[in-house]
């Protein structure tokens, strides 16, 4: 068995770098108040906005269409999945290899799965993926084995070399965090940030899972930029040529997105995804100092 893959490496001799991706799910029902963009138009807009890749979940019936649209737009691919068994992960690894996906991220099991079973699912899934040459990261997410910080700490105790796609918004809303200094978030999130190999860009205010942050220059957005930079800074300490840190803008459609009484989204989700992209660049600049 090969050694476990710690991060995504593109095989080049380029310096370690940030790669900006966009979630395909986040493009659902866009634009607001108009006919939804076609898959081809979504990919073209993502490419034109400066994103390099798409993160998505695929099935047999949409695999060919999605892969074709990404190739046409010149976008790379990463795959998500929600495994309950090792066989689930094996199927996603097979799809990743078939489509040339760069890595997979998983939301393993649910919050009621025993710690022993959860640890085995992560350990065995990542070992299998690494053996097949595919990086495997655990996405921090509600109603999975990383629902709360204490649950995640216990997973780390059992699987110390786990690597995360860190979506901090889930910890914020479950823990009712507001970014206050008394919450000691840099310290409490450190075990996750020290093992982060990628980030999903969504911002919670501790009550809603997804909020509009305007231009990101004030409020809770500043807490996220600092925490993202903390993870990136640690990642950079032993990064090698060709190593890539993926950051995906991932703002969900309703019911993630908040709607008014008439059912209209109150925020321009596409414009906010571009704010996430800019904040990621800002965090990377802070981490690289």
N, C-alpha and C positions, 0 to 999 in steps of 0.2 A: 504494500500500500504506500502511495506517495505521502509526503509530509502534508500537513494541513495548510491550505491556502489562506493567508492572512488578509489579502487585499486583492483588488483587481489590478492587473498589470497588462498594458496593451502590447507588450513585446518590443517596444521601441527603446531608443536611447535618450528620449526626451527627459528633461527634469521632471520630478514629481509635480503633478498638476491637478487642479480642480476641473471636473467635467460637469457641465450643467445639463441636466436632463429634464424631461417633462413627463408627467404621468398622463397616459392616454385616458384613464378614467376621469381625470380632471377636466378633460375637454368635452365631456358629456353635456348635452343641452347648451352648447355654445354656438353662436353668440346668444346673449340674453335677448328675449323678445323678438326673435327672428328665426327663420329656417335654420336648422342645425347644419353646421359645416359638414361636408362629406369627409370621409376618412382621409382622402388625398389632400383636401384643403387643410384639414387639421395638421397633417404632417408638414405641409408646405409652410404654414404659418409658424409652426414650432421651429423649423429650420431657419426661416427668415429672421426670427427673433433672436437667433444666436444659440439656441440649444443644440446639443450634439447627439442626443439620444432620446429614446422613448422607453419608459418603464410601463409594462402592461402585464395583464393576466390573459393567457390565451387558452383556447380549447381547440379540439380537432376541427370544429366547423368554422372557425374564424382565423386559424393559423395562417393559411396561405394568403388570404386577403391582407391581413395585417403585415406580414413579412414583405409582401410585394409593395405595399404603400411605403414602408420604411426604406426599402431599397431605392425606390423611385425618388424619394426625398433626400437620400444620402444620410439617413439617420441610423445610429447604432441601436441595439436592442438589449434590454434587461428584462427578466421574467420574475413575476411574483407568484406565490402559491400559498395555500393554506393546508399544510399537511397534518393528517392525524396518524398516518402510518409511514413507515420507511418506504413502502411501495409508492405512496403519493409523491415523495421526494424523488424517487427513481424515475417516475414518469416525467416530472418537470425537468430533471437533469437531461433525460433523453431528448425532450423538446428543445432545451437550450443548446444541446450539441447539434441537433438537426438544423436549427435556425441560426447558429453562430452567435447566440446570446453571450454577452460579456460576463454575466454573473446572474445568480438567482438570489432573491430575498424571500424569506418565509415568515408567515405568521403561524407558528406551530400550535396545534391543539386548541384548547380553550382554558379559561381561568379555573376550571374545576378538575382538570387533569392532574393526577398525582405528580408530585415533584420528581419521583423516581422515573415515571413514564416520560415526563416532559424532558428530563435530562437525557434519557436514552434516545428519544426522538431527535433532539438537537445533535447529540454526539454522533449517532450513527448516520444521520442525514448528511451532516457536514463531512464526515469521513468518506462517505460514498461519493459525494459531489467532488471532493478534493481528489479522490482516486481517479475520477473521470476528467480531471483538469478544469473543473468549474468552481469558481468561488461561491461560497454559500454564507449569507449573512442572515441573522435573525432580526426581523423588524420588531421594534418595540411597539406594542399595540394593545388596545383594550380587548377584553374577552379572549386573551391568549395567555400563554404561560408567562408573559411579561406585563400583565395588567397593572400591577403596582410595583413600586420600588422594592418593598420587602420581598415580593415574589421573585423579582429579577435578581436581587442579591442572592437568594437561595439557589437560583439557577446557576449563577456565577460560581458559587461555592462548589457545585457539583460538576460544572463544566468551565473551568477557569479560562480556557482558551477560546471561548465563544467570541464571535465577532458580530457586531450589530449594524443594522441600518437604523439609525436613531431617529425616531419620530417623537420628539419631546412633547408635542402637543397632547399626546395621550396621558403622559405622566402629569402634565399640568392640570388637565381637567379631572382626572381621577383623584389626584392629590389635593385639588383645589389650591393650586399655587398661583400667586399673583406677581412673583418676581421680587418680593420684599427681601431685604437683606437678612431678616430674621429667619427666613426659610432655609438659608444655607444651601442654596441650589448648586453652586459650583462644587461644594463638598459632597452633597448627597447624590448628585448625578455623576460624580467622578468615576465610579466603577463602570458605568456604561460608557461615558465619554472616553475613557482609557482604552476601550475595546471597540471603538466605532470605526467602521470602514466605509461609511457612507451616511448620508442624511436625507430625510424627507422634510421638505420645507412647508410647514404649516404652523400657524401660530394660534395658540389658545390663550384666553385671558383668565383661565382658571375656572370659568363657568361654562362658556361655550367652547366647543371643540375647534371652531374656526371663526376668526374674526377679521374684519377689515382693519388694516393698520395704516391706512392712508399711504403716505410716502415712506413710512418706516423710520422716520427720523425721531420719533418720540415714543414714550410709553413702553408697553410690554415688548415691542419689537427690539428694543435695545438690549433687553435681557437675553433674548434669543440669539442675537448677533454675538454677544459675549460668550454664551454657552457653545454655540456652533464653532466659534474661533478656538475655544478651549479644546474641543475634540480635534479640530484640524491641526492645531499646534502639536498635540501629542502624536497624531498620525505622522506628522512631518519629521519627527525626531529620528526615525529609522527608515524613512522612505528611500527607495532606490530609483534609478532611472527606469522610466516606463510605468511607474506606479501612478494610479489614477484614483482620485477621491471623488466619487459621484455624489452630486447634490441634485435631488429631483424636486422640482416645484410640484406640489401635490395638494391642490385645493379641491375638495370634493364638491360635486353637485348637490342639490337638495337631496336628503335632509341635512347634510353637512353644512351646506350654504344656508344662511338664514333668509327666510322669505317674509314679505309683508302680508297683511290680511288678504290681499288680492292674489297671493301666490307668486309674486314677482321677487326675484332675488334682490336684496337690498345693496349688494356689492357687485362691482364689475369684476368677475372672477378672472377673466383673462388679464386685465390690467394688474390685478393683485398678484397673479402668477409672475408677471414681469418684475414686480416689486420684490418677490421672493428671490428671483434671480439676482437682482441687484444687491440685496442684502447678503446673499451667499458670497458674491464677489467681495463685499466689504469685510465679511468675516474672514475670508481667505487672506485678504491683505493684512488684517490684524495678526493672523496666525503666522504669517510669513516674515514679520518684522524681526 
